[in-house]
Amino acid sequence: MSNFTSDTKIEIFCGTGGVGKTTLATARAVSQGKIGLRVLLITIDPSKRLKQILSLDDKDAGVKHSVDLTNDKDQSPIDTILMSPTQTFKEMKLSSQRSNKILEILMRPNGGMNEIMAIIEVQKHIDSKLYDVIVLDTPPGKHFLDFIKATQKIDRFFDKSFVEIFKYFGKKFNKSKIGFTPKKVIGLVVSKGLKKLLKYLEVVTGKEFVEEFVDAIFTLYENKNKFLAALSFQKHLENSSSYELFLVASTEQQKLDEILEIQNKSKYFSSEKTSVLINKSIKNKLELVDTEKLSDEEKNILKYFNDLENKVNSFSQKYFGKFKTFNESLSTSPKQQVLDLVKEWDSYDKN
């Protein structure tokens, strides 16, 4: 298992869709780079909003890129990765890694292994000790909780779900002096009393699928130590000095309710290390309005938006404690939106 180290700080961004989570996370990474920190920004969000912000293509997924958004010669570029389960899987260099259709499907962005492979990718960069800060842009909504629970999934998978098969396979593998093939493994499974299950699968899916299924199980078990190494990530988060969680919401009541629900289900995190970011606030714009020139109808509209901003402020103070409001950028350029938010992050750090 990987050695635990707290040298690298993890900043985790989560939130529901449409609140500007990825833009805020990117701006945070840039702001950290401005003060001389070595920063890696990883987006695990399948929507790949980061791709648009950084002008990257699908072919860039899974590959680390050095990006400079500020054009400031005194600032070092930040490293970025668009998460690709397939690429992470390939880079694990599994022993006896074969072409397997089931594993290929599982390793697609929405194939079911996204969160687990993301944990493995993050832990790899923690272990590298190349970065002071790793900023994580996590999947939206409840998928964030799936990401956090990925280490539990790994642990359960290897300790419970297929424990009897794995134990049996393990004994055979350790004693055998010859190489195993999917057909030989099928023979072991059949002799273990699972013949009816495999026969049923064969009738429903065909013999080829059964061979692919057993081959996938075989590959995962044979390389279980590489998956179990990712459990170090959980230890990293158990050290309160090693992470900070940012829950991102907007001024919409629905978004606030959603982020409150996520917070209630994220008791794993220390409240002292959790902050709520209210994005897309227009309060500063409202304060510039000359009410003397407004009609009664326009005044009512202004009152509505002022009441909304005040409601959000009260709601945040009541339920979240630590929170910061970010002004909405009116720019249509994703890059400029990031740069506008970088300035606000600068004031956050000063406070």
Summary of the structure (lengths in Angstrom):
residues: 351
radius of gyration: 24.2
end to end distance: 38.7
largest distance: 89.4
contacts: 1061
relative contact order: 0.16
helix: 58%
strand: 13%
